[in-house]
């Protein structure tokens, strides 16, 4: 896969300068770039290492003196990191599973397969499945009974989408994704110690032995358009109604969304986030790594939660959170600073007590 500098710049809507007919076969960091690679020197500090490589062409910021950097050509972007999004799409060859339906794939006769769909070896397509045009189903993936997948899906290796789930257009599932497993719902014949603790915030009452009965998940999972889910992420189906993920939401690796969770549009959910059953999240929210969201609470639009934040109660829109339990980020940082000052404060108080108890 190769493109001229001018072709790349035109695809990205950026300015190309210099010898724009040079051919580019790939991308590289500045210090490692070969003569036919585009060096990604998107900040002045990155450009300082261009001399360590052999780059002739680089992606730079607007106003950069590309000739002074010893380059033969450059692509100038107003927002280089955003331009990198388009560049990576242009240069990514993607996995190669072959075209059409591989003989080693198993496709139920009742499945409806759209045009230009690629189904890799070992994939299993269940009864009543509908797969939209231009989709790819990776090796050893399983698409369960009556699943609907919109056009342009890119489903990678070992993905499982369980029965009855509905997925919109241009869905991306990284290797190992699990969508539509049963929720973790169990109940005891009488009120359990866990339920009493929730009511009393600490007192579990008299100890008694009870066995747990399983509540089956009768709902499914509904996913909107342009959603991406990272490797080994698990999304439980709903108990009665569906678990829902809104349009354009992006989910990282190793995330778990419990039964009945509702995620709004344009959310960003980073690695190892866990959301308990029936939590509801608004639009444009960001959850950094290892955040936790308690069950049956609401998080408003445009909320940002810093790493390892534990959200245990409803959050109004626009709030920026940090800590366990979650508080406003500025309050949490002040508390942390105060905590670090405690040892010095103890020494000062001890000195004052000594001075007061033993005056000169």
N, C-alpha and C positions, 0 to 999 in steps of 0.2 A: 504494500500500500504506500503510494507516494503522491505528493502534491507539490505544485510550485508555491513559492511564497505568496504570489498574488492570489492564487486559488484559495489558500488558507485564509488570507486576510479578508477576501470577499465573503467567504462563508461565515466569518465571525463579525462582519461589519466593522472591521478595523482598518487603519491606514497602513499600507505597505510602502516602504521606502528602500532605495538602493537597487541592487540586482535582484529584482522580484521574480526573475525567471529561474532562479536556483531551485533545485528539487530537494524536497524534505521527505525523509522516509520514517521519521520518528521524533520523539521528544526526549529531552534529557535535562538534568541539572547542569548548571553552567560549567562546573569543574570537570564534569565527565563527558561533555558533549563531543561527538564525532563531527567531521566536516559536513555530513549530510543530515544532521539532527538539529532541531530547533531548540535552542537553549532557553529555558524559562527563567529569565532574569527579571522578575517583575518588580523588584525593589532595588534601590541603589546598593544596598548591602549585598544583595545577590549578585549584582553585576560586577562587584569587585573580584569575584572568582572566575570570571570569563577567561582570563589569561591562563588559567590552569588547564583549560580544555582546548579543543580545536574548533569551536563553534565559528561558523561564518554568518549565521543568522540567529537572532534572538527575539523573543517577545519582551518588549520593554514598556515602560510607562510613557504617557504623553509628555513630550518635551525632552526626552532623553537624548543625549548627544551620542547617537549610535556610532558615528564615524570615529569619535575619540575613543570608543571602546574597542576599536580594531575590527569592526564587523563589516561585511560586504552588503548586508541588508538587515532590515528589522521590521517587525510588526509592532505598531504603537497602539496601545489600548488605553482608553480612558479609565477603565476599571479592569486591570489585568486579571485579577482573580476570577471575575465574572466571565471574562473572555476565555479563561482556562476551562470553564464548564463546556463551552461550545467546542473548544479545541480538543478536549478529551473525547467528546462524542465523535468528532471527525476522525481522530486517529485510532480509536479503539476497534480492533478487528473482531472482538467478541469471541466467545467459544465457537468451535466448529463441530457441529453434530451431523453434518450432512443435510441434504434437502429432502423434502417429502416425508413420508411415513416409512421408517426403517422396518425391514422384515422382522427384526427382533422385538419390535413394539407390539403390544396387545391393545387393540382398539375394539370395543364392543360395537357390534353392528348397528345398534340404535344411536350411537353417538353422532352428533352433527359437527363435522369438521369444516371450517371455513377455507377460503382460498389461501394458497401459499403458506400453509401451516406445516411446520417441521416438527416431527415427533421422533425423538432419539431412541437408540437401542435400550431395551429394558423398561421403557415407560409403559404404564398401564392406564388406559382411558376407560372409565366405567360406563355403565348403561345410562342413557339419557343425558350425557354430557354435551355441552355446547361450547365450542372453542371458536373465537372470532378470527377473522382474516389476519394473516401475517404474524401469527403467534408461533412461539417456539416452546416445546416441552422437552426438558432436558433428560438425560439418561437416568433411569431407575426412579423417575418421579411417578407419583400416583395421583390421579384425578378421580375423585370418588363419584358415586352415583348422583346424577341430577345437578352436578356443578355447572355453573355458567361462567365463562371467562370471556371478557371483551376482546376486541381486536388489539393487535400489537403487543401481546403479552410476551414477556421474556422470563420463563420459568426455568431455573437452573437445575443442577443435579440434586437428586434425593429430596425433592420437595414433595410434601403431602398436602393435598387439599381435600378435606373430608366431605362427605355427602351433603348436598343441599346448599353449599356456599355459593354466593353470588359475588363476582369480581368484575370491576369496570375495565375501561380501556387502558392500555399501555402499562399494565401491571408488571412490576419487576419483583421477583422472589429469588433471593440469593440462596446458595446451597443449604439444604437442611431445614428450610422453613417448614413449620407445621401450622396449618390453618384449620380450625374447626374440630380440635379434639374436645372431649367432654370437659365441662367445668368441674372445679373442685368443690362439690356441694354435698354435705353430709349432715344428718340430723339425728338426734337421739329421741327415744320415746317420751322422756320427760325433759324438763329444762336442764340443760347441761351446765357444768361448772363454767364453761367458757361464756355462755349466755349470761350467767349471774355476774361474772367479772365485768362484762360490758355494762351491765346495769349499775353495778356498785363501784366500779373502778378500783377493784382490788380484792373484795371479799368473795371467795368462791363458794362459801357455805359449806354444808356438811359433805364430806367426800362420799361419793357413791359410784359404783361401777355400772356403766352403760355401754352398749355397743352402738356403733355408728351405722345408720342406714343411708344408702346412696340415693341422691336425687338425680335422676337422669336429665340430660340436657336435650330439650326438645326443640330449641331454637337452632340457628345456624350462625354464620358470619357473613356480613355484607360489607364489601370494600368498594370505595369509590374509584374514580379515574385517577391515573397518574400517581398511584401509591407505590412506594418501594418498601420492601421488608428485608431486613438484614439476616445474615446467616444464623441458623439455629434459634430463631425467634419463634415463640409459641403463642398462638392466639386461640383462646377457648371459645367455643360456641356458647350461645346464650341458653339460659335455662328454659325460658318460654319465648321471649322475644330475642332477636338477633343481637349479637355483638356487632358494633358498627365502627368503621374507620372512614373518615371523611376524605374528600378529594385532595390530592396533592400532599397528603401527609407522608412523611419519611420516617421510617423506623429502623434503628440500628440493630446490630447483632445482640443476641442473648437477652432480648426483651421478653417479658411475659405480661400479657394482657388477660385478665381474668374474665369470667363469664359476665355477659351483659354490659361490659364496658362500652362507653360511647366516646369516641375521639372525634373532634371537629376537623375542619379543613386547615390545611397548610401548617400542621403541627410538626415539630421536630422532636423525636424521642430517641435519646442516645442510649448507649450500651448499658445493659444490666438494670434498666428501669423495670420496676414491677408495679402494676396497677391492680388492686384487688377488685373483686366482683362489684359490678353496678356503679363503679366510679364514672363520673361524667366530666369530660374535658371540653372546653370551648375551642374557638378557632385561634390560629396563630400562636399557640403555646409552645414553649421550649422547655424540655426536661433534660438536664445534663445527666451524665453517667451516674448510675446507682441511686437515682431518686426513687422514692417509694410513695405511692398514693393509697390511702386507706379506702376501705370499701364504703359505698353508698354516700360519697361526698361529691361536691361540685367544685370544679375549678373553672373560673371565668375566662373570657377571651384575653389574649395577649399577656398571659402570665409567663414569667421566666423563673425557673427554679434552678439554682446552682447545684453543683455536684453533691451527691449524697444527701440532698434535702429530703426530709420525711414529712409529707403533708398529711395531717391527721384530722383536719376540719375544713369546712368550705373556704374557698379563696375568692375574693372579689376580683373583677377584671383589672388588668394592668398591674397587678402586684408583682414585685421582684422578691423572691424568697431565697433563704439559705438556712441550713441548720436542722437540728433534730431536738424538739419539734420545730417545724418551719416557722420562722418569723421574718419580718422585713429584713432585707439584706443589710441595710445600713445599721439596724438595731443589732443584728447578729454580729456584725464586725465590731461594733462598740463593745458588746459583751465579751467578745474574744480578746480584744485589747485589754479590757479591764481584768480579765482572767490572767493574762500574762503579767500584769502589774502586781498581782497579789503577793508573790514572794517578797518583793521590795517593800510593799506596804506593810507586811507583817514585821519585817525588820525595823521599819521606821516606828511602828506602834510599840514594839518591844523596847526600843531605845527611849521613847517618850515615857513609857511606864517606869523604866529604870530611873530616868531623870526625876520623875515626880516622886517616886518612892524613896529616893536617896538624894535629897537636895544637898548642894554644897553647904 
